[in-house]
Amino acid sequence: MKHLRKVTCIRLTVLLALAFLVQCGIAAWAKPKPRLLISTDIGGTDPDDFQSMIHLLMYADRFQIEGLVASPYGKGRKKDILDMIDLYEKDLIQLKKHSPAFIDPNSLRKVCKQGAIPEAPYTGFRTATEGSDWIITCAKKKSSQPLWVLVWGGLEDVAQALHDAPEIKEKIKVYWIGGPNKKWSVNAYAYIAQNHPDLWMIEANATYRGLIIDTESPAKLKADSFYSNYIQGRGAMGKSFINYYKGDIKMGDTPSVAYLLNGNPANPTGESWGGSFTPIKRSSHTIFNRNSTETDTVATYAVLEWVFKGPTLAIPGDSVCFTLNTGGQIWPGYYLGGGKYSVRYSPKQAETGVYTTVSTIQALNGQTGKYVSVAPWPGKPGPDDYLPGSHWYGDRQEPAFFLGVQQGAKTVSTYRDAFLLDWAKRWKWLYHDGPMND
Protein backbone atom coordinates (compact mmCIF):
# COMPACT_ATOMS: atom_id res chain seq x y z
CA MET A 1 0.00 0.00 0.00
CA LYS A 2 2.83 2.36 0.92
CA HIS A 3 4.52 1.42 -2.33
CA LEU A 4 1.41 2.34 -4.34
CA ARG A 5 1.09 5.67 -2.53
CA LYS A 6 4.75 6.40 -3.26
CA VAL A 7 4.33 5.60 -6.99
CA THR A 8 1.19 7.73 -7.15
CA CYS A 9 3.01 10.62 -5.46
CA ILE A 10 5.90 10.37 -7.92
CA ARG A 11 3.54 10.33 -10.87
CA LEU A 12 1.66 13.35 -9.52
CA THR A 13 4.93 15.21 -9.01
CA VAL A 14 6.01 14.45 -12.61
CA LEU A 15 2.64 15.58 -13.99
CA LEU A 16 2.76 18.82 -12.01
CA ALA A 17 6.32 19.46 -13.20
CA LEU A 18 5.33 18.87 -16.81
CA ALA A 19 2.34 21.18 -16.43
CA PHE A 20 4.66 23.85 -15.03
CA LEU A 21 7.06 23.48 -17.95
CA VAL A 22 4.24 23.78 -20.47
CA GLN A 23 2.85 26.84 -18.70
CA CYS A 24 6.27 28.48 -18.77
CA GLY A 25 6.77 27.67 -22.42
CA ILE A 26 9.79 25.49 -21.66
CA ALA A 27 8.20 22.50 -23.35
CA ALA A 28 9.62 23.79 -26.63
CA TRP A 29 11.64 20.56 -26.70
CA ALA A 30 8.49 18.95 -28.12
CA LYS A 31 8.77 21.19 -31.19
CA PRO A 32 12.33 21.69 -32.46
CA LYS A 33 13.29 25.18 -33.48
CA PRO A 34 13.40 25.65 -37.27
CA ARG A 35 16.86 25.62 -38.84
CA LEU A 36 17.33 28.93 -40.61
CA LEU A 37 19.68 30.47 -43.17
CA ILE A 38 19.07 34.02 -44.42
CA SER A 39 20.34 35.34 -47.76
CA THR A 40 19.90 39.11 -47.68
CA ASP A 41 20.71 42.12 -49.84
CA ILE A 42 21.10 44.21 -46.69
CA GLY A 43 22.91 47.49 -47.32
CA GLY A 44 22.09 47.32 -51.02
CA THR A 45 19.53 49.45 -52.80
CA ASP A 46 16.69 49.11 -50.26
CA PRO A 47 17.01 49.84 -46.49
CA ASP A 48 14.14 47.54 -45.53
CA ASP A 49 16.51 44.62 -44.93
CA PHE A 50 17.92 46.45 -41.90
CA GLN A 51 14.40 46.54 -40.45
CA SER A 52 13.90 42.87 -41.22
CA MET A 53 17.24 41.93 -39.67
CA ILE A 54 16.34 43.74 -36.44
CA HIS A 55 13.03 41.87 -36.39
CA LEU A 56 14.79 38.54 -36.94
CA LEU A 57 17.25 39.16 -34.11
CA MET A 58 14.42 40.05 -31.74
CA TYR A 59 13.05 36.55 -32.41
CA ALA A 60 16.44 34.82 -32.35
CA ASP A 61 15.27 32.62 -29.47
CA ARG A 62 12.76 30.96 -31.79
CA PHE A 63 15.23 29.68 -34.39
CA GLN A 64 18.46 27.82 -34.97
CA ILE A 65 20.15 30.50 -37.07
CA GLU A 66 22.79 28.64 -39.07
CA GLY A 67 23.70 31.22 -41.69
CA LEU A 68 23.48 34.94 -42.47
CA VAL A 69 24.67 35.52 -46.02
CA ALA A 70 25.12 38.96 -47.57
CA SER A 71 24.02 38.60 -51.20
CA PRO A 72 23.56 42.24 -52.12
CA TYR A 73 22.66 44.06 -55.28
CA GLY A 74 24.54 47.30 -54.66
CA LYS A 75 26.96 48.39 -51.94
CA GLY A 76 25.84 46.11 -49.10
CA ARG A 77 28.31 43.71 -47.52
CA LYS A 78 28.67 41.22 -44.66
CA LYS A 79 29.67 44.11 -42.40
CA ASP A 80 26.09 45.40 -42.54
CA ILE A 81 24.89 42.19 -40.90
CA LEU A 82 27.67 42.37 -38.30
CA ASP A 83 26.62 45.93 -37.44
CA MET A 84 23.12 44.67 -36.67
CA ILE A 85 24.53 41.91 -34.47
CA ASP A 86 26.47 44.56 -32.53
CA LEU A 87 23.17 46.30 -31.75
CA TYR A 88 21.60 43.00 -30.76
CA GLU A 89 24.48 42.34 -28.36
CA LYS A 90 23.80 45.64 -26.57
CA ASP A 91 20.17 44.62 -26.02
CA LEU A 92 20.87 41.00 -25.15
CA ILE A 93 20.79 41.39 -21.35
CA GLN A 94 17.26 42.74 -21.49
CA LEU A 95 16.12 40.13 -24.02
CA LYS A 96 17.50 37.25 -21.97
CA LYS A 97 15.47 38.33 -18.95
CA HIS A 98 12.45 37.16 -20.89
CA SER A 99 13.91 34.20 -22.78
CA PRO A 100 17.25 32.53 -21.99
CA ALA A 101 17.22 30.94 -25.45
CA PHE A 102 18.49 34.03 -27.29
CA ILE A 103 21.56 33.18 -29.37
CA ASP A 104 25.06 34.25 -28.35
CA PRO A 105 26.21 37.13 -30.62
CA ASN A 106 29.55 35.48 -31.33
CA SER A 107 27.75 32.40 -32.60
CA LEU A 108 25.87 34.63 -35.02
CA ARG A 109 29.04 36.37 -36.14
CA LYS A 110 30.63 33.01 -36.96
CA VAL A 111 27.85 32.18 -39.43
CA CYS A 112 27.96 35.52 -41.27
CA LYS A 113 29.26 34.98 -44.80
CA GLN A 114 29.88 37.12 -47.87
CA GLY A 115 27.86 36.03 -50.86
CA ALA A 116 27.71 37.05 -54.50
CA ILE A 117 28.06 40.75 -55.27
CA PRO A 118 27.38 41.10 -59.03
CA GLU A 119 24.23 39.64 -60.54
CA ALA A 120 24.50 36.28 -62.28
CA PRO A 121 25.26 36.31 -66.04
CA TYR A 122 22.98 34.70 -68.60
CA THR A 123 23.97 31.17 -67.52
CA GLY A 124 22.56 31.92 -64.06
CA PHE A 125 25.67 31.07 -62.04
CA ARG A 126 29.27 32.20 -61.89
CA THR A 127 31.78 30.95 -59.29
CA ALA A 128 31.41 29.70 -55.73
CA THR A 129 31.32 32.28 -52.95
CA GLU A 130 31.76 32.05 -49.20
CA GLY A 131 27.98 32.33 -49.01
CA SER A 132 27.12 29.65 -51.56
CA ASP A 133 29.62 27.25 -49.99
CA TRP A 134 28.07 27.89 -46.58
CA ILE A 135 24.59 27.07 -47.93
CA ILE A 136 25.98 23.71 -49.04
CA THR A 137 27.73 23.12 -45.70
CA CYS A 138 24.58 23.87 -43.69
CA ALA A 139 22.34 21.84 -46.00
CA LYS A 140 24.57 18.78 -45.64
CA LYS A 141 24.50 18.77 -41.84
CA LYS A 142 22.90 15.66 -40.38
CA SER A 143 19.48 16.67 -39.15
CA SER A 144 15.94 15.40 -39.08
CA GLN A 145 14.81 18.90 -40.03
CA PRO A 146 15.06 20.75 -43.36
CA LEU A 147 17.20 23.85 -43.68
CA TRP A 148 14.91 26.83 -44.34
CA VAL A 149 16.66 29.18 -46.77
CA LEU A 150 14.91 32.56 -46.62
CA VAL A 151 15.98 34.74 -49.54
CA TRP A 152 15.48 38.48 -49.08
CA GLY A 153 17.22 39.53 -52.27
CA GLY A 154 18.73 37.83 -55.30
CA LEU A 155 18.95 34.08 -55.84
CA GLU A 156 22.58 34.14 -56.94
CA ASP A 157 24.02 32.21 -53.99
CA VAL A 158 21.18 29.70 -53.99
CA ALA A 159 21.65 29.11 -57.73
CA GLN A 160 25.40 28.69 -57.28
CA ALA A 161 24.91 26.25 -54.41
CA LEU A 162 22.44 24.19 -56.45
CA HIS A 163 24.84 24.16 -59.40
CA ASP A 164 27.78 23.05 -57.26
CA ALA A 165 25.87 20.54 -55.10
CA PRO A 166 22.45 19.72 -56.63
CA GLU A 167 21.92 16.98 -54.05
CA ILE A 168 21.15 19.62 -51.38
CA LYS A 169 17.67 20.00 -52.90
CA GLU A 170 16.58 17.12 -50.71
CA LYS A 171 17.64 19.04 -47.59
CA ILE A 172 16.43 22.62 -48.14
CA LYS A 173 13.16 24.53 -48.38
CA VAL A 174 13.33 27.99 -49.96
CA TYR A 175 11.02 30.94 -49.25
CA TRP A 176 11.93 33.70 -51.70
CA ILE A 177 10.72 37.29 -51.66
CA GLY A 178 10.49 37.68 -55.44
CA GLY A 179 8.70 40.57 -57.16
CA PRO A 180 11.30 43.34 -57.64
CA ASN A 181 14.07 40.91 -56.65
CA LYS A 182 13.08 38.77 -59.62
CA LYS A 183 14.05 41.63 -61.93
CA TRP A 184 17.51 41.92 -60.45
CA SER A 185 18.01 38.16 -60.21
CA VAL A 186 16.27 37.06 -63.38
CA ASN A 187 19.15 34.97 -64.75
CA ALA A 188 19.65 33.06 -61.49
CA TYR A 189 15.91 32.46 -61.34
CA ALA A 190 15.83 31.20 -64.93
CA TYR A 191 18.67 28.78 -64.17
CA ILE A 192 16.90 27.36 -61.11
CA ALA A 193 13.48 27.11 -62.78
CA GLN A 194 14.98 25.40 -65.84
CA ASN A 195 17.47 23.08 -64.17
CA HIS A 196 16.11 22.49 -60.67
CA PRO A 197 12.32 22.39 -61.00
CA ASP A 198 12.15 19.80 -58.22
CA LEU A 199 13.33 22.37 -55.66
CA TRP A 200 10.94 23.02 -52.73
CA MET A 201 10.22 26.70 -53.33
CA ILE A 202 7.78 29.37 -52.21
CA GLU A 203 7.96 32.19 -54.75
CA ALA A 204 6.28 35.17 -53.07
CA ASN A 205 6.09 37.82 -55.77
CA ALA A 206 3.36 39.95 -54.17
CA THR A 207 1.99 38.15 -51.10
CA TYR A 208 4.60 39.79 -48.86
CA ARG A 209 3.13 43.23 -49.59
CA GLY A 210 0.32 42.41 -47.19
CA LEU A 211 2.67 43.40 -44.37
CA ILE A 212 3.66 46.70 -46.01
CA ILE A 213 0.13 47.83 -46.93
CA ASP A 214 -1.59 49.12 -43.79
CA THR A 215 -5.00 50.19 -45.12
CA GLU A 216 -6.81 47.60 -43.02
CA SER A 217 -4.96 48.28 -39.74
CA PRO A 218 -5.91 50.63 -36.88
CA ALA A 219 -4.12 53.96 -36.51
CA LYS A 220 -1.67 52.77 -33.85
CA LEU A 221 -0.41 50.03 -36.20
CA LYS A 222 -0.06 52.12 -39.34
CA ALA A 223 3.36 52.03 -40.99
CA ASP A 224 4.12 55.62 -39.99
CA SER A 225 2.93 55.35 -36.38
CA PHE A 226 4.14 51.93 -35.16
CA TYR A 227 7.61 53.32 -34.48
CA SER A 228 6.43 56.15 -32.21
CA ASN A 229 3.95 53.89 -30.42
CA TYR A 230 6.09 50.82 -29.83
CA ILE A 231 9.74 51.20 -30.86
CA GLN A 232 10.99 54.68 -29.98
CA GLY A 233 13.30 54.72 -26.97
CA ARG A 234 13.57 50.97 -26.72
CA GLY A 235 17.09 49.61 -26.75
CA ALA A 236 19.96 49.97 -29.18
CA MET A 237 17.97 48.30 -31.95
CA GLY A 238 15.10 50.73 -31.39
CA LYS A 239 17.45 53.72 -31.63
CA SER A 240 18.81 52.38 -34.92
CA PHE A 241 15.40 51.62 -36.43
CA ILE A 242 14.69 55.32 -37.12
CA ASN A 243 17.56 55.34 -39.66
CA TYR A 244 15.59 53.20 -42.12
CA TYR A 245 12.61 54.84 -43.82
CA LYS A 246 12.46 57.24 -40.82
CA GLY A 247 11.11 54.36 -38.80
CA ASP A 248 8.13 53.69 -41.07
CA ILE A 249 7.43 49.98 -41.19
CA LYS A 250 8.28 48.43 -44.54
CA MET A 251 10.05 45.11 -43.83
CA GLY A 252 9.12 43.53 -47.14
CA ASP A 253 11.28 40.50 -46.37
CA THR A 254 9.94 39.79 -42.89
CA PRO A 255 6.95 37.68 -44.05
CA SER A 256 9.45 34.90 -44.76
CA VAL A 257 10.32 34.84 -41.05
CA ALA A 258 6.67 35.30 -40.04
CA TYR A 259 5.85 32.21 -42.09
CA LEU A 260 7.88 30.13 -39.64
CA LEU A 261 6.61 31.92 -36.53
CA ASN A 262 2.92 31.16 -36.91
CA GLY A 263 1.28 28.41 -38.93
CA ASN A 264 2.38 25.06 -40.31
CA PRO A 265 5.35 25.77 -42.60
CA ALA A 266 5.19 22.26 -44.05
CA ASN A 267 1.86 23.21 -45.61
CA PRO A 268 2.19 26.32 -47.80
CA THR A 269 -1.49 26.14 -48.75
CA GLY A 270 -2.55 26.68 -45.13
CA GLU A 271 -2.81 29.96 -43.24
CA SER A 272 0.13 31.66 -41.56
CA TRP A 273 1.50 35.08 -40.69
CA GLY A 274 3.72 34.75 -43.76
CA GLY A 275 0.94 34.02 -46.24
CA SER A 276 -0.90 31.23 -47.96
CA PHE A 277 0.25 29.92 -51.33
CA THR A 278 -0.89 27.73 -54.18
CA PRO A 279 1.01 25.01 -56.07
CA ILE A 280 1.96 26.13 -59.57
CA LYS A 281 2.59 23.80 -62.50
CA ARG A 282 4.33 26.38 -64.67
CA SER A 283 6.23 29.63 -64.38
CA SER A 284 5.67 32.17 -67.14
CA HIS A 285 8.50 32.51 -69.65
CA THR A 286 8.19 34.14 -73.07
CA ILE A 287 10.94 34.23 -75.70
CA PHE A 288 10.74 36.91 -78.38
CA ASN A 289 12.85 36.29 -81.49
CA ARG A 290 11.79 39.75 -82.65
CA ASN A 291 10.91 43.09 -81.13
CA SER A 292 7.73 42.73 -79.08
CA THR A 293 4.81 45.14 -79.47
CA GLU A 294 1.73 46.35 -77.58
CA THR A 295 -0.10 43.29 -78.89
CA ASP A 296 2.19 41.05 -76.83
CA THR A 297 0.61 40.42 -73.43
CA VAL A 298 2.57 38.65 -70.71
CA ALA A 299 2.04 37.95 -67.03
CA THR A 300 3.37 40.25 -64.35
CA TYR A 301 6.49 38.61 -62.82
CA ALA A 302 7.02 36.57 -65.99
CA VAL A 303 10.50 36.07 -67.42
CA LEU A 304 10.72 37.89 -70.74
CA GLU A 305 13.59 37.07 -73.06
CA TRP A 306 14.50 38.91 -76.24
CA VAL A 307 16.86 37.16 -78.67
CA PHE A 308 18.59 39.25 -81.32
CA LYS A 309 20.79 38.33 -84.28
CA GLY A 310 24.10 40.03 -84.85
CA PRO A 311 27.66 39.41 -85.99
CA THR A 312 29.54 36.28 -84.95
CA LEU A 313 32.26 37.42 -82.57
CA ALA A 314 35.40 35.73 -81.26
CA ILE A 315 34.53 36.49 -77.63
CA PRO A 316 33.46 34.28 -74.73
CA GLY A 317 29.81 33.45 -74.25
CA ASP A 318 28.12 35.46 -71.49
CA SER A 319 30.03 38.58 -72.51
CA VAL A 320 27.93 41.72 -72.01
CA CYS A 321 27.54 43.32 -75.45
CA PHE A 322 24.48 45.55 -75.12
CA THR A 323 21.95 46.88 -72.64
CA LEU A 324 18.18 47.00 -72.61
CA ASN A 325 16.75 50.17 -71.11
CA THR A 326 13.22 50.04 -69.72
CA GLY A 327 11.38 51.76 -66.89
CA GLY A 328 14.34 54.03 -66.26
CA GLN A 329 16.58 51.04 -65.50
CA ILE A 330 19.33 49.30 -67.47
CA TRP A 331 19.69 45.54 -67.93
CA PRO A 332 22.73 43.73 -69.38
CA GLY A 333 22.44 41.73 -72.60
CA TYR A 334 24.76 38.81 -73.35
CA TYR A 335 26.44 37.13 -76.29
CA LEU A 336 25.31 33.51 -76.57
CA GLY A 337 27.63 32.57 -79.43
CA GLY A 338 26.94 31.91 -83.10
CA GLY A 339 25.73 35.46 -83.72
CA LYS A 340 22.95 35.23 -81.08
CA TYR A 341 22.43 37.74 -78.27
CA SER A 342 19.90 37.75 -75.46
CA VAL A 343 18.58 39.76 -72.53
CA ARG A 344 16.08 38.79 -69.84
CA TYR A 345 13.72 40.99 -67.84
CA SER A 346 10.84 40.49 -65.40
CA PRO A 347 8.13 43.15 -64.94
CA LYS A 348 7.25 43.67 -61.27
CA GLN A 349 3.81 45.16 -61.92
CA ALA A 350 1.01 45.43 -64.46
CA GLU A 351 2.29 47.92 -67.02
CA THR A 352 2.82 48.85 -70.63
CA GLY A 353 6.59 48.72 -70.93
CA VAL A 354 8.75 50.40 -73.55
CA TYR A 355 12.32 49.28 -74.14
CA THR A 356 15.33 50.38 -76.20
CA THR A 357 18.68 48.67 -76.70
CA VAL A 358 22.05 50.39 -76.64
CA SER A 359 25.25 48.88 -78.05
CA THR A 360 28.41 49.67 -79.95
CA ILE A 361 27.39 46.78 -82.23
CA GLN A 362 25.27 48.36 -84.94
CA ALA A 363 22.84 45.44 -85.30
CA LEU A 364 22.01 45.63 -81.58
CA ASN A 365 21.82 49.38 -81.19
CA GLY A 366 18.48 51.16 -81.20
CA GLN A 367 16.21 48.11 -81.15
CA THR A 368 12.92 49.17 -79.60
CA GLY A 369 9.56 47.72 -78.70
CA LYS A 370 6.79 47.35 -76.13
CA TYR A 371 5.01 44.73 -74.06
CA VAL A 372 1.94 44.65 -71.80
CA SER A 373 2.07 42.82 -68.47
CA VAL A 374 -1.11 41.86 -66.63
CA ALA A 375 -2.17 40.04 -63.45
CA PRO A 376 -2.49 37.38 -62.23
CA TRP A 377 0.75 35.45 -62.38
CA PRO A 378 1.52 32.96 -63.91
CA GLY A 379 -1.05 33.97 -66.57
CA LYS A 380 -1.91 32.07 -69.72
CA PRO A 381 0.16 29.01 -70.65
CA GLY A 382 2.91 29.45 -73.23
CA PRO A 383 5.28 27.15 -75.10
CA ASP A 384 8.36 28.59 -73.37
CA ASP A 385 7.09 28.29 -69.79
CA TYR A 386 9.27 26.73 -67.12
CA LEU A 387 7.68 23.59 -65.66
CA PRO A 388 8.30 23.39 -61.91
CA GLY A 389 7.72 20.22 -59.95
CA SER A 390 5.17 19.36 -57.29
CA HIS A 391 6.69 21.54 -54.55
CA TRP A 392 6.81 24.98 -56.16
CA TYR A 393 4.31 27.46 -54.74
CA GLY A 394 3.19 30.93 -55.77
CA ASP A 395 0.84 33.77 -54.82
CA ARG A 396 -2.84 32.91 -54.47
CA GLN A 397 -4.65 33.83 -57.69
CA GLU A 398 -8.24 34.23 -56.45
CA PRO A 399 -9.56 37.83 -56.62
CA ALA A 400 -10.63 37.60 -52.95
CA PHE A 401 -6.97 37.38 -51.93
CA PHE A 402 -5.84 40.47 -53.85
CA LEU A 403 -5.15 43.59 -51.77
CA GLY A 404 -5.64 46.29 -54.35
CA VAL A 405 -3.46 45.16 -57.24
CA GLN A 406 -1.22 42.97 -55.06
CA GLN A 407 -1.86 39.28 -55.75
CA GLY A 408 -2.22 37.11 -52.65
CA ALA A 409 -1.42 39.97 -50.25
CA LYS A 410 -4.64 39.53 -48.25
CA THR A 411 -3.32 36.22 -46.94
CA VAL A 412 -0.72 38.27 -45.02
CA SER A 413 -2.66 41.47 -44.30
CA THR A 414 -5.31 39.42 -42.47
CA TYR A 415 -2.69 38.70 -39.80
CA ARG A 416 -0.76 41.98 -39.93
CA ASP A 417 -2.20 43.34 -36.68
CA ALA A 418 -1.63 40.12 -34.72
CA PHE A 419 1.92 39.92 -36.04
CA LEU A 420 2.77 43.52 -35.12
CA LEU A 421 1.19 43.30 -31.66
CA ASP A 422 3.25 40.20 -30.94
CA TRP A 423 6.37 42.10 -31.96
CA ALA A 424 5.29 45.07 -29.84
CA LYS A 425 5.41 42.83 -26.75
CA ARG A 426 9.06 42.14 -27.48
CA TRP A 427 9.85 45.81 -27.90
CA LYS A 428 8.44 46.26 -24.39
CA TRP A 429 11.21 43.98 -23.13
CA LEU A 430 13.70 46.68 -24.16
CA TYR A 431 11.89 49.58 -22.51
CA HIS A 432 13.51 51.06 -19.40
CA ASP A 433 11.87 54.41 -18.73
CA GLY A 434 8.26 53.74 -17.86
CA PRO A 435 5.08 52.28 -19.28
CA MET A 436 4.68 51.48 -22.94
CA ASN A 437 1.63 52.17 -25.09
CA ASP A 438 -0.74 49.22 -25.25
N, C-alpha and C positions, 0 to 999 in steps of 0.2 A: 504493500500500500504506500509506504514511504517512497519506494522507488518510483511508483507511478506519479506521485505528487511532485517528485523531483523532476521527472521528465516533462510533466505538464508545465512546471515553472520555467524550465529551460526553453521550451517551445514558445511560451508566452513572451519571455524576454527577447527571443530572436524576432518574433513577430513585431513587438513594439519597436525594436531597434530598426527593423526594415521600414516600418511605417515612418519613423523619424527621418530616416535617410531619404525616403521618397518625398516627404514634406519639405525637406531642406534642399531638394533638387540634387542630392548627391548620388542618386541612383542613375546618373548618366551612364554608368558602366553598362547598363542594359542597352544603350543605344550609342554605339561608337561615334566619335566625332568625325565628320566628313574630312577626308584628305583633300587638301586644296593647293592648287598652284595658280597664281595670277600672272597673266601676261598683260602688261599695261603700257600705254603710250603716255604715261605721266611725264609732265614737263614738255610735252610736244606742243601741238597747235591748240589744244583745248584744256583749260585749267580744271575741268570737272573731275579729272582723275585724282587730283589732290583731295577733293572732297570725298570721293569714293574710298580712297586709301585711309583717310581718317575714320570713316565709318567702319571699314573692315577691321582696323586695329582696335576699335572700341568693342568689337565682337570677337576678339582674338581668342577668348576663352571657349568659344563654341566650335573651333576648328583645329585640325592639325595642319598648320600652314607649312607646306613643304617647299614652296618656291615662290619667289617674287621676281619676275623677269621684266626688265625694262626693254620694251620693244617699240620704241617711239617712231612716230613720223614727225620729224622736226628736231628740236634741240634737246629734248629730254634725255636723261641718262640715269644709270643706276643710282647716282648720288641723290636724285630727287626722291627715290624710295627711302634711302638711308636718312635723309633729312626728316621724313615723316616718322621714322622709327625713333629718332632722337626726341621728337615731341612726345611720342607714346611713352618713352622711358621716363620723362618728367612727370607724367600723369599716372605712372604704374602703381605707386603706393596707394593712391586713392582708389584705383580700379580694383586692386587686390583685396581691399577691405570688403568688397562685395562679392568677389569670386577669386579664389586662390588659383584658378586654372589659367589665368592670363599668362601668355607665353613670355619667356625671358627675352629681352631685346637682343641680346647677343646671339641667341638662337635664330632670330629673324634675320639679323645681319648676315649670318653665315649662308642663308639660302637666297640672298639677293644676287642676281646674275644679270650681266649685260647681254641683251639680245641683239637682234638685227637692227641696224640703223637705216640703211636705204631700203626702199621698197623692192620687192622681188622683181626680177626681169620677166620677160614673156614666159620662160619655162616654169616660173612659179617658185623656184628655189635657187639658192646660190651656193653658199658654203656654210658649214657648221659654225655656230656661235656658242659662247658660253651658255646662253639661254636655251638654245635648242638641245644642246648636250645634256643640260640639267633636266629638261622635260623627259628625255629618254631615261636618265638615271632614276628619276622619281617614279616613272611609270613602271620600271622593271623591279622595283622593290617588292619583296614578298609581302602580300597583304590580301586579306579576304575582301577588302574594299576597293572600289575603283578610285583612280585619281581624277578628281574634278579639275579640269583645266578651264578657268574662266578667262576669256579673252576680251580685254577692254579696248583693244586697238586693232592693229593689223594681225593677220594670220601667218606672217612670215616665219616665225620661230616654230609654230605648230607644223607648217608645211615642210620646213627643213627637217624637223624631227621625224615626221612620217616618211619622208624620202629616205632618211638615213637608217631608220629602224621601223619599218612598216608593221612589225609584229606588235608594237605598243598599242595598236588600235584595240586590241582585246582588253587593255588595262585602263583606258582613259575614257572619260565622258566630257565632251566639250560644250560649254555654253558660250556662244559668241554674240557680243553686241555688234551687229552688222550695220545696216543702214549706211550712214556716211563712211564708216570704216570699210565698207565693201568697195567704195570708190577707190580709196587709197590702197587697198590690198587686193585689188581685183585679180591680179595674176596669181597670187598665192591661193586665192579662193578657187580660181579656175583649175589649178593643179589638183587641189584636194578633191573637188567635186568630180573631176574627170578620172583621177587615179585611185582615190580612196573613198568611193561611194558607200562603203560599208562602215565608215566611221560613225560612232554615236555622237550626233551633233544637234544642238538646238541653235538654230539660226534666227536670232531675234532682230529683225530689221526695223520694226516699229513698236513692238509690244512694250519695250523698255520706256517709251515716252509717256506711259501712264504714270510714272513717278514724277516726271518733269512737269506735266500739265496739271495745274492745281484748280481747275474750274469747278470741280465738284467737292472741294475741301472747304472747311470753315476758315474764317479769317485768321485764326491763330496758327493755322497750319499752311497758309499760303507760302509760296516760295520766297517772297520778300519779307515775311514776318517771322518765319520759324527761327531764324538766327536770333533776333532780338528777344523772342519769347523763351527760348530754350538753350541757346548756345552761348550767348554773350557772357563773358566773365567766368567761363567754366574751363579751367585748366589750360595747359599749354596748347593742346589741340584746338580748344575753343578760340584762343587768341589768334591762332594761325588761320582759322577758317574764314575770317573776314577778308583775307587776301585773295580769295577765289570767288569771282563774280560778286564781290562786295558782300559775301555771306548769303546771297540768294541761293536757294537749294536748286541745284541742277542734277548732279550725280547720275548721269545717264548710264553709267556702268554698274551702279549698285544693284539693280534688279537681279543681276547674276548671283550676287551674294544672298540677296533676299530669297531667291529661289531655294537655297539650301537651309534657310533659317525657319521657314514655315511652309509646310506642305510635304508631299511625298516626292522627292526628287527623282525617284525611279520611274515615276509616271508623269511624263510631261503633259499628258492630256488632262490631268487633274488640275485642281485649283491650288495656287500658292501665291505668296507675296511677290514672287518673281515672274508670274504670268502663267497662262495656260496655252498650250501649243497643239498643233495638229500635224500628223505625219504627212510628209509630202513625197510624192512618187517621181517628181521631176523638179528641176531648178532651171528657170528660164535662161536661155542662151540663144542669141540670134547672131548669125554671121552674115555680114553684108559684103558681097564681092563687087560692090558698086557704091556710089554715094547714096545714102538713104534720103528719103524725102518725107514731107508731112503726111504722106499716105502710109508710112510705115509706123505701125503702132506696136509698142512693146510694153512689157510689164515694168512697173516701178521695181527697182532693185534687181532687174535682170542684168545679165552680162551681155553687153553689146560688143561686137567685134567687127571692125572694118579691115578688110584685106585689100591692099592696093598692089598694082603691078608697077615695076620700075626696072632700072638697070641691074644686071647681075654684077655684084661687087665681090672683090676678093677680100672680104672682111669676115670676122667671126659672126656666127649667128648670135642673136640677142644684142647686137650692137644697136644703140639708139641712133636713129637716122632722121627722125622727124618728130614733131609734136602735134597733138590735136588739142586745139583750144576750144573749150566750151564752158559756159556758165562762169566766165571770168577766171577759170582755172586751166592749167596746162598739164597734159598727160603725155608720157613718153611713148613713142612708137618704135618698133623694133624690126630689124632685118631678120627674116626667117630663112634666107638662102634661096637660090634659084630665081632671083628677081621678084620675090614676094616680101611684102612688108605688112605689118599688122599693128593695131592698137586696140586695147580693150578699155571699156568704160562702163560704169554702172550708175544709172540715175537714182538719186536718193529720194525723189519725190515725183508726183505727177506733174508733168511739164511738157512744153514744146521746146525741145532743145535745138540749138543751132551750133554747128561746129565748123571750124576751118583748120586746115593743116598748114604747118610751116616747116620748110626744109630747104637746105642748100641743094638738094636733088630736085631738078626741075619737075620731074614727073610726079613728085610728092608734094610740091609746094602749091598752096592755094586751092586744094581740094575743099569743097564745102558742101554742106547738106543739112538736113533736119531729121528729127525723129519726134514721136509723141509717146510719152510714157503714161500709163494709166494704172490705177489700182483695180483689183487686188493682185498681189503677188501670190503664186507664180504665173497668173494669167493663162492665156490660151496655149495649148500645146504647140510645139514647133519641132521641126526635124533636127535642130541642133541642140535641143535641151540636154542638160546633164541629167543622168538617171540615178539619183541616190538610192541607197538601200532602205531596209525596213526600219532603221533607227535614225532617220534624219527628220527633224521637226521644224516647222515654221510658224509664223504668225497666224492666228485664227482668222479665217476669211469671212465669217458671217458678219453681215452689216451690224448686228446687235453688239458686236465686240469692237467696232470702230469707235474711237474717241475723236470726233471731228474727222479729219482725213487720215488719222493714224491707225493703221490696221492692227487689230488685236490689243490695242492699248488699254481698253476697258478691263481686260483681265488683270491688269496691274493697278489701275486707278481705283478699282473697287476696294483694294486693301491699302491704299496709300495712307489713309489716316491711321489705321491700326499699326502700320509699319513705323510711321513717324512718331507716334505716341510711345511705342516701345523703345525707340531710340532716345526719346526725350527722357525716359527714366534713367538711361545710362548717363546722359549729360548731367543729371542731378547728382550722380556719384562724384562728379568733379567740382561741385559747387561748394564754396567755403564760406560765403559772406551772408548767408541768410536764406530765407525761403525762396523757392523757385516757383514760377508760374505753373499752374496746373494745366 
